[in-house]
Amino acid sequence: MQYFIRYRHLNCMIDPRIEWFDVWSCACNGECPVCGMKDIEPVEWTVMDER
Ligand SMILES: [Zn+2]
């Protein structure tokens, strides 16, 4: 099972409207791609059923 996860880093110092997507095997926290901040909580996620 895979999770398609949307993240957003509110008040990011580099890009305050940054949003990104990631695919993980769990709905885990992400890392901001522009400022490197860790433990960003998912905004929402979708379970992708393969096949
Ligand atoms: Zn950031």
mmCIF file of the protein (N, C-alpha, C, O) and its ligand, coordinates in Angstrom:
data_MODEL
# 
_entry.id   MODEL 
# 
loop_
_entity.id 
_entity.type 
_entity.pdbx_number_of_molecules 
1 polymer     1 
2 non-polymer 1 
# 
_entity_poly.entity_id                      1 
_entity_poly.type                           'polypeptide(L)' 
_entity_poly.nstd_linkage                   no 
_entity_poly.nstd_monomer                   no 
_entity_poly.pdbx_seq_one_letter_code       MQYFIRYRHLNCMIDPRIEWFDVWSCACNGECPVCGMKDIEPVEWTVMDER 
_entity_poly.pdbx_seq_one_letter_code_can   MQYFIRYRHLNCMIDPRIEWFDVWSCACNGECPVCGMKDIEPVEWTVMDER 
_entity_poly.pdbx_strand_id                 A 
# 
loop_
_entity_poly_seq.entity_id 
_entity_poly_seq.num 
_entity_poly_seq.mon_id 
_entity_poly_seq.hetero 
1 1  MET n 
1 2  GLN n 
1 3  TYR n 
1 4  PHE n 
1 5  ILE n 
1 6  ARG n 
1 7  TYR n 
1 8  ARG n 
1 9  HIS n 
1 10 LEU n 
1 11 ASN n 
1 12 CYS n 
1 13 MET n 
1 14 ILE n 
1 15 ASP n 
1 16 PRO n 
1 17 ARG n 
1 18 ILE n 
1 19 GLU n 
1 20 TRP n 
1 21 PHE n 
1 22 ASP n 
1 23 VAL n 
1 24 TRP n 
1 25 SER n 
1 26 CYS n 
1 27 ALA n 
1 28 CYS n 
1 29 ASN n 
1 30 GLY n 
1 31 GLU n 
1 32 CYS n 
1 33 PRO n 
1 34 VAL n 
1 35 CYS n 
1 36 GLY n 
1 37 MET n 
1 38 LYS n 
1 39 ASP n 
1 40 ILE n 
1 41 GLU n 
1 42 PRO n 
1 43 VAL n 
1 44 GLU n 
1 45 TRP n 
1 46 THR n 
1 47 VAL n 
1 48 MET n 
1 49 ASP n 
1 50 GLU n 
1 51 ARG n 
# 
loop_
_struct_asym.id 
_struct_asym.entity_id 
A 1 
B 2 
# 
loop_
_chem_comp.id 
_chem_comp.type 
_chem_comp.mon_nstd_flag 
ALA 'L-peptide linking' y 
ARG 'L-peptide linking' y 
ASN 'L-peptide linking' y 
ASP 'L-peptide linking' y 
CYS 'L-peptide linking' y 
GLN 'L-peptide linking' y 
GLU 'L-peptide linking' y 
GLY 'peptide linking'   y 
HIS 'L-peptide linking' y 
ILE 'L-peptide linking' y 
LEU 'L-peptide linking' y 
LYS 'L-peptide linking' y 
MET 'L-peptide linking' y 
PHE 'L-peptide linking' y 
PRO 'L-peptide linking' y 
SER 'L-peptide linking' y 
THR 'L-peptide linking' y 
TRP 'L-peptide linking' y 
TYR 'L-peptide linking' y 
VAL 'L-peptide linking' y 
ZN  non-polymer         . 
# 
_pdbx_entity_nonpoly.entity_id   2 
_pdbx_entity_nonpoly.name        ? 
_pdbx_entity_nonpoly.comp_id     ZN 
# 
_pdbx_nonpoly_scheme.asym_id         B 
_pdbx_nonpoly_scheme.entity_id       2 
_pdbx_nonpoly_scheme.mon_id          ZN 
_pdbx_nonpoly_scheme.ndb_seq_num     1 
_pdbx_nonpoly_scheme.pdb_seq_num     101 
_pdbx_nonpoly_scheme.auth_seq_num    101 
_pdbx_nonpoly_scheme.pdb_mon_id      ZN 
_pdbx_nonpoly_scheme.auth_mon_id     ZN 
_pdbx_nonpoly_scheme.pdb_strand_id   A 
_pdbx_nonpoly_scheme.pdb_ins_code    . 
# 
loop_
_atom_site.group_PDB 
_atom_site.id 
_atom_site.type_symbol 
_atom_site.label_atom_id 
_atom_site.label_alt_id 
_atom_site.label_comp_id 
_atom_site.label_asym_id 
_atom_site.label_entity_id 
_atom_site.label_seq_id 
_atom_site.pdbx_PDB_ins_code 
_atom_site.Cartn_x 
_atom_site.Cartn_y 
_atom_site.Cartn_z 
_atom_site.occupancy 
_atom_site.B_iso_or_equiv 
_atom_site.pdbx_formal_charge 
_atom_site.auth_seq_id 
_atom_site.auth_comp_id 
_atom_site.auth_asym_id 
_atom_site.auth_atom_id 
_atom_site.pdbx_PDB_model_num 
ATOM   1   N  N  . MET A 1 1  ? 0.847  -1.196 0.000  1.00 0.00 ? 1   MET A N  1 
ATOM   2   C  CA . MET A 1 1  ? 0.000  0.000  0.000  1.00 0.00 ? 1   MET A CA 1 
ATOM   3   C  C  . MET A 1 1  ? 0.884  1.248  0.000  1.00 0.00 ? 1   MET A C  1 
ATOM   4   O  O  . MET A 1 1  ? 1.894  1.318  0.699  1.00 0.00 ? 1   MET A O  1 
ATOM   5   N  N  . GLN A 1 2  ? 0.473  2.226  -0.803 1.00 0.00 ? 2   GLN A N  1 
ATOM   6   C  CA . GLN A 1 2  ? 1.246  3.455  -0.865 1.00 0.00 ? 2   GLN A CA 1 
ATOM   7   C  C  . GLN A 1 2  ? 0.361  4.657  -0.619 1.00 0.00 ? 2   GLN A C  1 
ATOM   8   O  O  . GLN A 1 2  ? -0.830 4.652  -0.932 1.00 0.00 ? 2   GLN A O  1 
ATOM   9   N  N  . TYR A 1 3  ? 0.946  5.654  -0.070 1.00 0.00 ? 3   TYR A N  1 
ATOM   10  C  CA . TYR A 1 3  ? 0.220  6.879  0.231  1.00 0.00 ? 3   TYR A CA 1 
ATOM   11  C  C  . TYR A 1 3  ? 0.760  8.011  -0.617 1.00 0.00 ? 3   TYR A C  1 
ATOM   12  O  O  . TYR A 1 3  ? 1.964  8.263  -0.667 1.00 0.00 ? 3   TYR A O  1 
ATOM   13  N  N  . PHE A 1 4  ? -0.162 8.688  -1.283 1.00 0.00 ? 4   PHE A N  1 
ATOM   14  C  CA . PHE A 1 4  ? 0.174  9.892  -2.024 1.00 0.00 ? 4   PHE A CA 1 
ATOM   15  C  C  . PHE A 1 4  ? -0.153 11.057 -1.095 1.00 0.00 ? 4   PHE A C  1 
ATOM   16  O  O  . PHE A 1 4  ? -1.320 11.304 -0.793 1.00 0.00 ? 4   PHE A O  1 
ATOM   17  N  N  . ILE A 1 5  ? 0.860  11.761 -0.649 1.00 0.00 ? 5   ILE A N  1 
ATOM   18  C  CA . ILE A 1 5  ? 0.704  12.712 0.454  1.00 0.00 ? 5   ILE A CA 1 
ATOM   19  C  C  . ILE A 1 5  ? 0.976  14.140 0.007  1.00 0.00 ? 5   ILE A C  1 
ATOM   20  O  O  . ILE A 1 5  ? 1.931  14.419 -0.718 1.00 0.00 ? 5   ILE A O  1 
ATOM   21  N  N  . ARG A 1 6  ? 0.116  15.023 0.457  1.00 0.00 ? 6   ARG A N  1 
ATOM   22  C  CA . ARG A 1 6  ? 0.321  16.442 0.153  1.00 0.00 ? 6   ARG A CA 1 
ATOM   23  C  C  . ARG A 1 6  ? 0.825  17.145 1.419  1.00 0.00 ? 6   ARG A C  1 
ATOM   24  O  O  . ARG A 1 6  ? 0.294  16.952 2.513  1.00 0.00 ? 6   ARG A O  1 
ATOM   25  N  N  . TYR A 1 7  ? 1.857  17.960 1.237  1.00 0.00 ? 7   TYR A N  1 
ATOM   26  C  CA . TYR A 1 7  ? 2.428  18.696 2.359  1.00 0.00 ? 7   TYR A CA 1 
ATOM   27  C  C  . TYR A 1 7  ? 2.385  20.189 2.060  1.00 0.00 ? 7   TYR A C  1 
ATOM   28  O  O  . TYR A 1 7  ? 2.340  20.623 0.909  1.00 0.00 ? 7   TYR A O  1 
ATOM   29  N  N  . ARG A 1 8  ? 2.401  20.944 3.134  1.00 0.00 ? 8   ARG A N  1 
ATOM   30  C  CA . ARG A 1 8  ? 2.484  22.399 2.979  1.00 0.00 ? 8   ARG A CA 1 
ATOM   31  C  C  . ARG A 1 8  ? 3.272  22.925 4.171  1.00 0.00 ? 8   ARG A C  1 
ATOM   32  O  O  . ARG A 1 8  ? 3.006  22.558 5.315  1.00 0.00 ? 8   ARG A O  1 
ATOM   33  N  N  . HIS A 1 9  ? 4.248  23.791 3.889  1.00 0.00 ? 9   HIS A N  1 
ATOM   34  C  CA . HIS A 1 9  ? 5.006  24.398 4.979  1.00 0.00 ? 9   HIS A CA 1 
ATOM   35  C  C  . HIS A 1 9  ? 4.527  25.831 5.158  1.00 0.00 ? 9   HIS A C  1 
ATOM   36  O  O  . HIS A 1 9  ? 4.972  26.748 4.467  1.00 0.00 ? 9   HIS A O  1 
ATOM   37  N  N  . LEU A 1 10 ? 3.606  25.999 6.105  1.00 0.00 ? 10  LEU A N  1 
ATOM   38  C  CA . LEU A 1 10 ? 3.090  27.338 6.363  1.00 0.00 ? 10  LEU A CA 1 
ATOM   39  C  C  . LEU A 1 10 ? 4.204  28.213 6.931  1.00 0.00 ? 10  LEU A C  1 
ATOM   40  O  O  . LEU A 1 10 ? 5.006  27.765 7.749  1.00 0.00 ? 10  LEU A O  1 
ATOM   41  N  N  . ASN A 1 11 ? 4.238  29.451 6.490  1.00 0.00 ? 11  ASN A N  1 
ATOM   42  C  CA . ASN A 1 11 ? 5.220  30.417 6.979  1.00 0.00 ? 11  ASN A CA 1 
ATOM   43  C  C  . ASN A 1 11 ? 6.659  30.012 6.682  1.00 0.00 ? 11  ASN A C  1 
ATOM   44  O  O  . ASN A 1 11 ? 7.584  30.363 7.415  1.00 0.00 ? 11  ASN A O  1 
ATOM   45  N  N  . CYS A 1 12 ? 6.827  29.279 5.613  1.00 0.00 ? 12  CYS A N  1 
ATOM   46  C  CA . CYS A 1 12 ? 8.190  28.948 5.205  1.00 0.00 ? 12  CYS A CA 1 
ATOM   47  C  C  . CYS A 1 12 ? 8.943  30.250 4.904  1.00 0.00 ? 12  CYS A C  1 
ATOM   48  O  O  . CYS A 1 12 ? 8.413  31.152 4.254  1.00 0.00 ? 12  CYS A O  1 
ATOM   49  N  N  . MET A 1 13 ? 10.167 30.327 5.381  1.00 0.00 ? 13  MET A N  1 
ATOM   50  C  CA . MET A 1 13 ? 10.918 31.574 5.215  1.00 0.00 ? 13  MET A CA 1 
ATOM   51  C  C  . MET A 1 13 ? 11.370 31.790 3.777  1.00 0.00 ? 13  MET A C  1 
ATOM   52  O  O  . MET A 1 13 ? 11.639 32.923 3.379  1.00 0.00 ? 13  MET A O  1 
ATOM   53  N  N  . ILE A 1 14 ? 11.456 30.729 3.002  1.00 0.00 ? 14  ILE A N  1 
ATOM   54  C  CA . ILE A 1 14 ? 11.932 30.857 1.631  1.00 0.00 ? 14  ILE A CA 1 
ATOM   55  C  C  . ILE A 1 14 ? 10.766 30.967 0.650  1.00 0.00 ? 14  ILE A C  1 
ATOM   56  O  O  . ILE A 1 14 ? 10.787 31.800 -0.256 1.00 0.00 ? 14  ILE A O  1 
ATOM   57  N  N  . ASP A 1 15 ? 9.764  30.136 0.834  1.00 0.00 ? 15  ASP A N  1 
ATOM   58  C  CA . ASP A 1 15 ? 8.574  30.186 -0.006 1.00 0.00 ? 15  ASP A CA 1 
ATOM   59  C  C  . ASP A 1 15 ? 7.346  29.886 0.843  1.00 0.00 ? 15  ASP A C  1 
ATOM   60  O  O  . ASP A 1 15 ? 6.991  28.722 1.029  1.00 0.00 ? 15  ASP A O  1 
ATOM   61  N  N  . PRO A 1 16 ? 6.688  30.934 1.363  1.00 0.00 ? 16  PRO A N  1 
ATOM   62  C  CA . PRO A 1 16 ? 5.573  30.761 2.314  1.00 0.00 ? 16  PRO A CA 1 
ATOM   63  C  C  . PRO A 1 16 ? 4.391  29.993 1.743  1.00 0.00 ? 16  PRO A C  1 
ATOM   64  O  O  . PRO A 1 16 ? 3.523  29.552 2.496  1.00 0.00 ? 16  PRO A O  1 
ATOM   65  N  N  . ARG A 1 17 ? 4.341  29.826 0.436  1.00 0.00 ? 17  ARG A N  1 
ATOM   66  C  CA . ARG A 1 17 ? 3.209  29.101 -0.143 1.00 0.00 ? 17  ARG A CA 1 
ATOM   67  C  C  . ARG A 1 17 ? 3.628  27.745 -0.687 1.00 0.00 ? 17  ARG A C  1 
ATOM   68  O  O  . ARG A 1 17 ? 2.927  27.131 -1.491 1.00 0.00 ? 17  ARG A O  1 
ATOM   69  N  N  . ILE A 1 18 ? 4.754  27.310 -0.241 1.00 0.00 ? 18  ILE A N  1 
ATOM   70  C  CA . ILE A 1 18 ? 5.291  26.040 -0.747 1.00 0.00 ? 18  ILE A CA 1 
ATOM   71  C  C  . ILE A 1 18 ? 4.333  24.886 -0.495 1.00 0.00 ? 18  ILE A C  1 
ATOM   72  O  O  . ILE A 1 18 ? 3.760  24.746 0.586  1.00 0.00 ? 18  ILE A O  1 
ATOM   73  N  N  . GLU A 1 19 ? 4.180  24.081 -1.507 1.00 0.00 ? 19  GLU A N  1 
ATOM   74  C  CA . GLU A 1 19 ? 3.381  22.869 -1.417 1.00 0.00 ? 19  GLU A CA 1 
ATOM   75  C  C  . GLU A 1 19 ? 4.083  21.786 -2.213 1.00 0.00 ? 19  GLU A C  1 
ATOM   76  O  O  . GLU A 1 19 ? 4.642  22.056 -3.276 1.00 0.00 ? 19  GLU A O  1 
ATOM   77  N  N  . TRP A 1 20 ? 4.057  20.592 -1.717 1.00 0.00 ? 20  TRP A N  1 
ATOM   78  C  CA . TRP A 1 20 ? 4.667  19.516 -2.491 1.00 0.00 ? 20  TRP A CA 1 
ATOM   79  C  C  . TRP A 1 20 ? 3.976  18.196 -2.191 1.00 0.00 ? 20  TRP A C  1 
ATOM   80  O  O  . TRP A 1 20 ? 3.188  18.069 -1.253 1.00 0.00 ? 20  TRP A O  1 
ATOM   81  N  N  . PHE A 1 21 ? 4.301  17.227 -3.022 1.00 0.00 ? 21  PHE A N  1 
ATOM   82  C  CA . PHE A 1 21 ? 3.691  15.911 -2.888 1.00 0.00 ? 21  PHE A CA 1 
ATOM   83  C  C  . PHE A 1 21 ? 4.777  14.858 -2.728 1.00 0.00 ? 21  PHE A C  1 
ATOM   84  O  O  . PHE A 1 21 ? 5.902  15.014 -3.203 1.00 0.00 ? 21  PHE A O  1 
ATOM   85  N  N  . ASP A 1 22 ? 4.411  13.801 -2.057 1.00 0.00 ? 22  ASP A N  1 
ATOM   86  C  CA . ASP A 1 22 ? 5.367  12.720 -1.898 1.00 0.00 ? 22  ASP A CA 1 
ATOM   87  C  C  . ASP A 1 22 ? 4.618  11.401 -1.810 1.00 0.00 ? 22  ASP A C  1 
ATOM   88  O  O  . ASP A 1 22 ? 3.428  11.363 -1.495 1.00 0.00 ? 22  ASP A O  1 
ATOM   89  N  N  . VAL A 1 23 ? 5.318  10.349 -2.087 1.00 0.00 ? 23  VAL A N  1 
ATOM   90  C  CA . VAL A 1 23 ? 4.730  9.015  -2.000 1.00 0.00 ? 23  VAL A CA 1 
ATOM   91  C  C  . VAL A 1 23 ? 5.519  8.191  -1.001 1.00 0.00 ? 23  VAL A C  1 
ATOM   92  O  O  . VAL A 1 23 ? 6.733  8.031  -1.121 1.00 0.00 ? 23  VAL A O  1 
ATOM   93  N  N  . TRP A 1 24 ? 4.806  7.671  -0.016 1.00 0.00 ? 24  TRP A N  1 
ATOM   94  C  CA . TRP A 1 24 ? 5.457  6.879  1.020  1.00 0.00 ? 24  TRP A CA 1 
ATOM   95  C  C  . TRP A 1 24 ? 4.610  5.639  1.300  1.00 0.00 ? 24  TRP A C  1 
ATOM   96  O  O  . TRP A 1 24 ? 3.477  5.517  0.835  1.00 0.00 ? 24  TRP A O  1 
ATOM   97  N  N  . SER A 1 25 ? 5.187  4.738  2.063  1.00 0.00 ? 25  SER A N  1 
ATOM   98  C  CA . SER A 1 25 ? 4.434  3.547  2.460  1.00 0.00 ? 25  SER A CA 1 
ATOM   99  C  C  . SER A 1 25 ? 3.625  3.812  3.725  1.00 0.00 ? 25  SER A C  1 
ATOM   100 O  O  . SER A 1 25 ? 2.921  2.925  4.208  1.00 0.00 ? 25  SER A O  1 
ATOM   101 N  N  . CYS A 1 26 ? 3.720  5.022  4.262  1.00 0.00 ? 26  CYS A N  1 
ATOM   102 C  CA . CYS A 1 26 ? 2.887  5.409  5.390  1.00 0.00 ? 26  CYS A CA 1 
ATOM   103 C  C  . CYS A 1 26 ? 2.651  6.910  5.296  1.00 0.00 ? 26  CYS A C  1 
ATOM   104 O  O  . CYS A 1 26 ? 3.347  7.605  4.556  1.00 0.00 ? 26  CYS A O  1 
ATOM   105 N  N  . ALA A 1 27 ? 1.671  7.411  6.043  1.00 0.00 ? 27  ALA A N  1 
ATOM   106 C  CA . ALA A 1 27 ? 1.389  8.842  6.022  1.00 0.00 ? 27  ALA A CA 1 
ATOM   107 C  C  . ALA A 1 27 ? 2.323  9.540  7.014  1.00 0.00 ? 27  ALA A C  1 
ATOM   108 O  O  . ALA A 1 27 ? 1.883  10.061 8.039  1.00 0.00 ? 27  ALA A O  1 
ATOM   109 N  N  . CYS A 1 28 ? 3.596  9.543  6.694  1.00 0.00 ? 28  CYS A N  1 
ATOM   110 C  CA . CYS A 1 28 ? 4.578  10.071 7.644  1.00 0.00 ? 28  CYS A CA 1 
ATOM   111 C  C  . CYS A 1 28 ? 4.882  11.537 7.363  1.00 0.00 ? 28  CYS A C  1 
ATOM   112 O  O  . CYS A 1 28 ? 4.459  12.091 6.348  1.00 0.00 ? 28  CYS A O  1 
ATOM   113 N  N  . ASN A 1 29 ? 5.613  12.145 8.269  1.00 0.00 ? 29  ASN A N  1 
ATOM   114 C  CA . ASN A 1 29 ? 5.965  13.545 8.113  1.00 0.00 ? 29  ASN A CA 1 
ATOM   115 C  C  . ASN A 1 29 ? 6.999  13.728 7.015  1.00 0.00 ? 29  ASN A C  1 
ATOM   116 O  O  . ASN A 1 29 ? 7.781  12.827 6.713  1.00 0.00 ? 29  ASN A O  1 
ATOM   117 N  N  . GLY A 1 30 ? 6.982  14.909 6.432  1.00 0.00 ? 30  GLY A N  1 
ATOM   118 C  CA . GLY A 1 30 ? 7.886  15.186 5.325  1.00 0.00 ? 30  GLY A CA 1 
ATOM   119 C  C  . GLY A 1 30 ? 8.916  16.245 5.666  1.00 0.00 ? 30  GLY A C  1 
ATOM   120 O  O  . GLY A 1 30 ? 9.014  16.720 6.798  1.00 0.00 ? 30  GLY A O  1 
ATOM   121 N  N  . GLU A 1 31 ? 9.683  16.598 4.635  1.00 0.00 ? 31  GLU A N  1 
ATOM   122 C  CA . GLU A 1 31 ? 10.730 17.592 4.814  1.00 0.00 ? 31  GLU A CA 1 
ATOM   123 C  C  . GLU A 1 31 ? 10.552 18.659 3.742  1.00 0.00 ? 31  GLU A C  1 
ATOM   124 O  O  . GLU A 1 31 ? 10.404 18.352 2.559  1.00 0.00 ? 31  GLU A O  1 
ATOM   125 N  N  . CYS A 1 32 ? 10.568 19.897 4.167  1.00 0.00 ? 32  CYS A N  1 
ATOM   126 C  CA . CYS A 1 32 ? 10.372 20.987 3.221  1.00 0.00 ? 32  CYS A CA 1 
ATOM   127 C  C  . CYS A 1 32 ? 11.496 20.998 2.188  1.00 0.00 ? 32  CYS A C  1 
ATOM   128 O  O  . CYS A 1 32 ? 12.671 21.016 2.554  1.00 0.00 ? 32  CYS A O  1 
ATOM   129 N  N  . PRO A 1 33 ? 11.144 20.989 0.898  1.00 0.00 ? 33  PRO A N  1 
ATOM   130 C  CA . PRO A 1 33 ? 12.164 20.898 -0.148 1.00 0.00 ? 33  PRO A CA 1 
ATOM   131 C  C  . PRO A 1 33 ? 12.967 22.182 -0.347 1.00 0.00 ? 33  PRO A C  1 
ATOM   132 O  O  . PRO A 1 33 ? 14.044 22.132 -0.942 1.00 0.00 ? 33  PRO A O  1 
ATOM   133 N  N  . VAL A 1 34 ? 12.483 23.323 0.127  1.00 0.00 ? 34  VAL A N  1 
ATOM   134 C  CA . VAL A 1 34 ? 13.240 24.558 -0.097 1.00 0.00 ? 34  VAL A CA 1 
ATOM   135 C  C  . VAL A 1 34 ? 14.028 25.016 1.123  1.00 0.00 ? 34  VAL A C  1 
ATOM   136 O  O  . VAL A 1 34 ? 15.113 25.576 0.965  1.00 0.00 ? 34  VAL A O  1 
ATOM   137 N  N  . CYS A 1 35 ? 13.523 24.798 2.332  1.00 0.00 ? 35  CYS A N  1 
ATOM   138 C  CA . CYS A 1 35 ? 14.250 25.272 3.507  1.00 0.00 ? 35  CYS A CA 1 
ATOM   139 C  C  . CYS A 1 35 ? 14.789 24.130 4.361  1.00 0.00 ? 35  CYS A C  1 
ATOM   140 O  O  . CYS A 1 35 ? 15.584 24.365 5.271  1.00 0.00 ? 35  CYS A O  1 
ATOM   141 N  N  . GLY A 1 36 ? 14.366 22.891 4.082  1.00 0.00 ? 36  GLY A N  1 
ATOM   142 C  CA . GLY A 1 36 ? 14.932 21.749 4.785  1.00 0.00 ? 36  GLY A CA 1 
ATOM   143 C  C  . GLY A 1 36 ? 14.308 21.451 6.138  1.00 0.00 ? 36  GLY A C  1 
ATOM   144 O  O  . GLY A 1 36 ? 14.774 20.559 6.846  1.00 0.00 ? 36  GLY A O  1 
ATOM   145 N  N  . MET A 1 37 ? 13.262 22.181 6.512  1.00 0.00 ? 37  MET A N  1 
ATOM   146 C  CA . MET A 1 37 ? 12.577 21.947 7.777  1.00 0.00 ? 37  MET A CA 1 
ATOM   147 C  C  . MET A 1 37 ? 11.985 20.535 7.816  1.00 0.00 ? 37  MET A C  1 
ATOM   148 O  O  . MET A 1 37 ? 11.337 20.097 6.865  1.00 0.00 ? 37  MET A O  1 
ATOM   149 N  N  . LYS A 1 38 ? 12.211 19.847 8.903  1.00 0.00 ? 38  LYS A N  1 
ATOM   150 C  CA . LYS A 1 38 ? 11.712 18.477 9.011  1.00 0.00 ? 38  LYS A CA 1 
ATOM   151 C  C  . LYS A 1 38 ? 10.442 18.410 9.843  1.00 0.00 ? 38  LYS A C  1 
ATOM   152 O  O  . LYS A 1 38 ? 10.007 19.391 10.447 1.00 0.00 ? 38  LYS A O  1 
ATOM   153 N  N  . ASP A 1 39 ? 9.862  17.205 9.851  1.00 0.00 ? 39  ASP A N  1 
ATOM   154 C  CA . ASP A 1 39 ? 8.653  16.947 10.631 1.00 0.00 ? 39  ASP A CA 1 
ATOM   155 C  C  . ASP A 1 39 ? 7.481  17.803 10.202 1.00 0.00 ? 39  ASP A C  1 
ATOM   156 O  O  . ASP A 1 39 ? 6.715  18.280 11.039 1.00 0.00 ? 39  ASP A O  1 
ATOM   157 N  N  . ILE A 1 40 ? 7.336  18.001 8.905  1.00 0.00 ? 40  ILE A N  1 
ATOM   158 C  CA . ILE A 1 40 ? 6.163  18.689 8.379  1.00 0.00 ? 40  ILE A CA 1 
ATOM   159 C  C  . ILE A 1 40 ? 5.013  17.682 8.324  1.00 0.00 ? 40  ILE A C  1 
ATOM   160 O  O  . ILE A 1 40 ? 5.138  16.611 7.730  1.00 0.00 ? 40  ILE A O  1 
ATOM   161 N  N  . GLU A 1 41 ? 3.919  18.034 8.938  1.00 0.00 ? 41  GLU A N  1 
ATOM   162 C  CA . GLU A 1 41 ? 2.798  17.104 8.960  1.00 0.00 ? 41  GLU A CA 1 
ATOM   163 C  C  . GLU A 1 41 ? 2.027  17.139 7.640  1.00 0.00 ? 41  GLU A C  1 
ATOM   164 O  O  . GLU A 1 41 ? 1.878  18.199 7.032  1.00 0.00 ? 41  GLU A O  1 
ATOM   165 N  N  . PRO A 1 42 ? 1.543  15.991 7.204  1.00 0.00 ? 42  PRO A N  1 
ATOM   166 C  CA . PRO A 1 42 ? 0.779  15.932 5.960  1.00 0.00 ? 42  PRO A CA 1 
ATOM   167 C  C  . PRO A 1 42 ? -0.497 16.769 6.041  1.00 0.00 ? 42  PRO A C  1 
ATOM   168 O  O  . PRO A 1 42 ? -1.153 16.821 7.081  1.00 0.00 ? 42  PRO A O  1 
ATOM   169 N  N  . VAL A 1 43 ? -0.836 17.413 4.941  1.00 0.00 ? 43  VAL A N  1 
ATOM   170 C  CA . VAL A 1 43 ? -2.095 18.151 4.856  1.00 0.00 ? 43  VAL A CA 1 
ATOM   171 C  C  . VAL A 1 43 ? -3.226 17.169 4.584  1.00 0.00 ? 43  VAL A C  1 
ATOM   172 O  O  . VAL A 1 43 ? -4.280 17.214 5.219  1.00 0.00 ? 43  VAL A O  1 
ATOM   173 N  N  . GLU A 1 44 ? -2.984 16.291 3.633  1.00 0.00 ? 44  GLU A N  1 
ATOM   174 C  CA . GLU A 1 44 ? -3.952 15.243 3.330  1.00 0.00 ? 44  GLU A CA 1 
ATOM   175 C  C  . GLU A 1 44 ? -3.244 14.156 2.544  1.00 0.00 ? 44  GLU A C  1 
ATOM   176 O  O  . GLU A 1 44 ? -2.165 14.372 1.994  1.00 0.00 ? 44  GLU A O  1 
ATOM   177 N  N  . TRP A 1 45 ? -3.852 13.008 2.500  1.00 0.00 ? 45  TRP A N  1 
ATOM   178 C  CA . TRP A 1 45 ? -3.221 11.933 1.751  1.00 0.00 ? 45  TRP A CA 1 
ATOM   179 C  C  . TRP A 1 45 ? -4.266 11.029 1.141  1.00 0.00 ? 45  TRP A C  1 
ATOM   180 O  O  . TRP A 1 45 ? -5.414 10.961 1.581  1.00 0.00 ? 45  TRP A O  1 
ATOM   181 N  N  . THR A 1 46 ? -3.823 10.341 0.113  1.00 0.00 ? 46  THR A N  1 
ATOM   182 C  CA . THR A 1 46 ? -4.678 9.412  -0.601 1.00 0.00 ? 46  THR A CA 1 
ATOM   183 C  C  . THR A 1 46 ? -3.984 8.054  -0.633 1.00 0.00 ? 46  THR A C  1 
ATOM   184 O  O  . THR A 1 46 ? -2.790 7.967  -0.920 1.00 0.00 ? 46  THR A O  1 
ATOM   185 N  N  . VAL A 1 47 ? -4.724 7.016  -0.342 1.00 0.00 ? 47  VAL A N  1 
ATOM   186 C  CA . VAL A 1 47 ? -4.161 5.676  -0.438 1.00 0.00 ? 47  VAL A CA 1 
ATOM   187 C  C  . VAL A 1 47 ? -4.253 5.232  -1.891 1.00 0.00 ? 47  VAL A C  1 
ATOM   188 O  O  . VAL A 1 47 ? -5.321 5.250  -2.502 1.00 0.00 ? 47  VAL A O  1 
ATOM   189 N  N  . MET A 1 48 ? -3.115 4.839  -2.418 1.00 0.00 ? 48  MET A N  1 
ATOM   190 C  CA . MET A 1 48 ? -3.095 4.382  -3.795 1.00 0.00 ? 48  MET A CA 1 
ATOM   191 C  C  . MET A 1 48 ? -3.103 2.865  -3.825 1.00 0.00 ? 48  MET A C  1 
ATOM   192 O  O  . MET A 1 48 ? -2.171 2.212  -3.355 1.00 0.00 ? 48  MET A O  1 
ATOM   193 N  N  . ASP A 1 49 ? -4.145 2.332  -4.372 1.00 0.00 ? 49  ASP A N  1 
ATOM   194 C  CA . ASP A 1 49 ? -4.222 0.882  -4.538 1.00 0.00 ? 49  ASP A CA 1 
ATOM   195 C  C  . ASP A 1 49 ? -3.609 0.514  -5.875 1.00 0.00 ? 49  ASP A C  1 
ATOM   196 O  O  . ASP A 1 49 ? -4.101 0.902  -6.934 1.00 0.00 ? 49  ASP A O  1 
ATOM   197 N  N  . GLU A 1 50 ? -2.546 -0.227 -5.804 1.00 0.00 ? 50  GLU A N  1 
ATOM   198 C  CA . GLU A 1 50 ? -1.908 -0.624 -7.050 1.00 0.00 ? 50  GLU A CA 1 
ATOM   199 C  C  . GLU A 1 50 ? -2.612 -1.858 -7.615 1.00 0.00 ? 50  GLU A C  1 
ATOM   200 O  O  . GLU A 1 50 ? -2.813 -2.862 -6.932 1.00 0.00 ? 50  GLU A O  1 
ATOM   201 N  N  . ARG A 1 51 ? -2.961 -1.740 -8.837 1.00 0.00 ? 51  ARG A N  1 
ATOM   202 C  CA . ARG A 1 51 ? -3.623 -2.842 -9.548 1.00 0.00 ? 51  ARG A CA 1 
ATOM   203 C  C  . ARG A 1 51 ? -4.911 -3.267 -8.901 1.00 0.00 ? 51  ARG A C  1 
ATOM   204 O  O  . ARG A 1 51 ? -5.575 -4.181 -9.389 1.00 0.00 ? 51  ARG A O  1 
HETATM 205 ZN ZN . ZN  B 2 .  ? 10.028 25.488 4.252  1.00 0.00 2 101 ZN  A ZN 1 
# 
